[in-house]
Amino acid sequence: MNQRTVVVIGPSPRFLSGISYYTLRLSNALADHLQVTSLLFRYMLPQRLFPGWKRVGTDLTSLKYSETIRVYEILDWYNPVTWIQASHEFKDAEVIILEWWTSSVAHMFLAMLLMNVKKIPVIIEFHEVVDPLEFSFGPIRIYARLMGRLIRRMACRYVVHSEHDRHLISTHYRIPETRIGVIPHGLYDQYPILEQIDTKRSLKVSDYFVFLFFGLIRPYKGVIHLIHAFEMLPEAIRNDSFLFIVGEAWEDHASLDAVQTSPASDRIRLLNKYASDDEIPVYFSSADALVLPYTRASQSGVAHIGISYGLPIIASQVGGLAESLSGYGGTTFVQPEDERELAHAMEQVHSMRYQRYQVPSDLKWESVAQKYEKEISFISNRE
């Protein structure tokens, strides 16, 4: 009996991001039971328009696609010939899965779906409802709404990572909730857990408690509130701690300025860079707590790295993030932008230093793949 064939379309590691990792991990998980073809964006948009354009194409990850997957890093933002070439890979597929997080690639999605002459069923997996940066510009906002509406009409099924997002997508895009499946975001558990005593020594923070913020530094990530909350900690705790802020700053200049002017600046380490796969285990193994002070969020790949390390996580109670972390015993929730409550939570976590927690089984990729197979079977049985 032939294996079912699934096509996954998303960004390649060339434009490395959480969605690149997700596309790779999902493809590998599905490949354990299905025949997978991964069609990847080679040039996702004009390179200079990408905030992290200087690192595009650099080798920052050691994670690879399974050898059983047919991988085509082929899609170019400006080249219709590549869209046609990619559409030829649809012919034997049972289902096409589109990873949706930005409208910058919408024209490529639309072109390929128009070339889907066999009407192969399409699943759109939403990682984001709207990108706040895109919707801050009028022409881009109009383009995103128009293209998104056209593409969504071509899908027969949708996937999100939480019940909250299901309701949000349904309301925002007027999609019946019965057509939206919920599949948890899988763990980013590909990183080794190193000896903390060694990693802390390498970072010159031996014997100190380490609070870690990790990921892109953008206004909605709430980094400025974390800095202010750290300043509010009792002096004894602050002197016993370091706050590491590790991530590439995009449009959040206020947080960068706040680090420089902070009265606690001697206890704050800012590393304004996109961390490579070799560096991530050092920061997460050194951390005693992960802090996610987001003001809005659907999901967080960073949270799923923290869970894989068993770290205590302090997170804002927002969106799908609150739902996805509710089953993790190490989570402390705070209200978004409430710096006093955030400082209190940091103080409490500091008092329970070196605590580690179990990983929920439903966040493992085997479980994610099984749920996806049920979605695919559901579609196939309807056809």
Order of alpha helices (4+ residues) and beta strands (2+ residues): beta-alpha-beta-beta-alpha-beta-alpha-beta-alpha-beta-alpha-beta-alpha-beta-alpha-alpha-beta-alpha-beta-alpha-beta-alpha-beta-alpha-beta-alpha-alpha
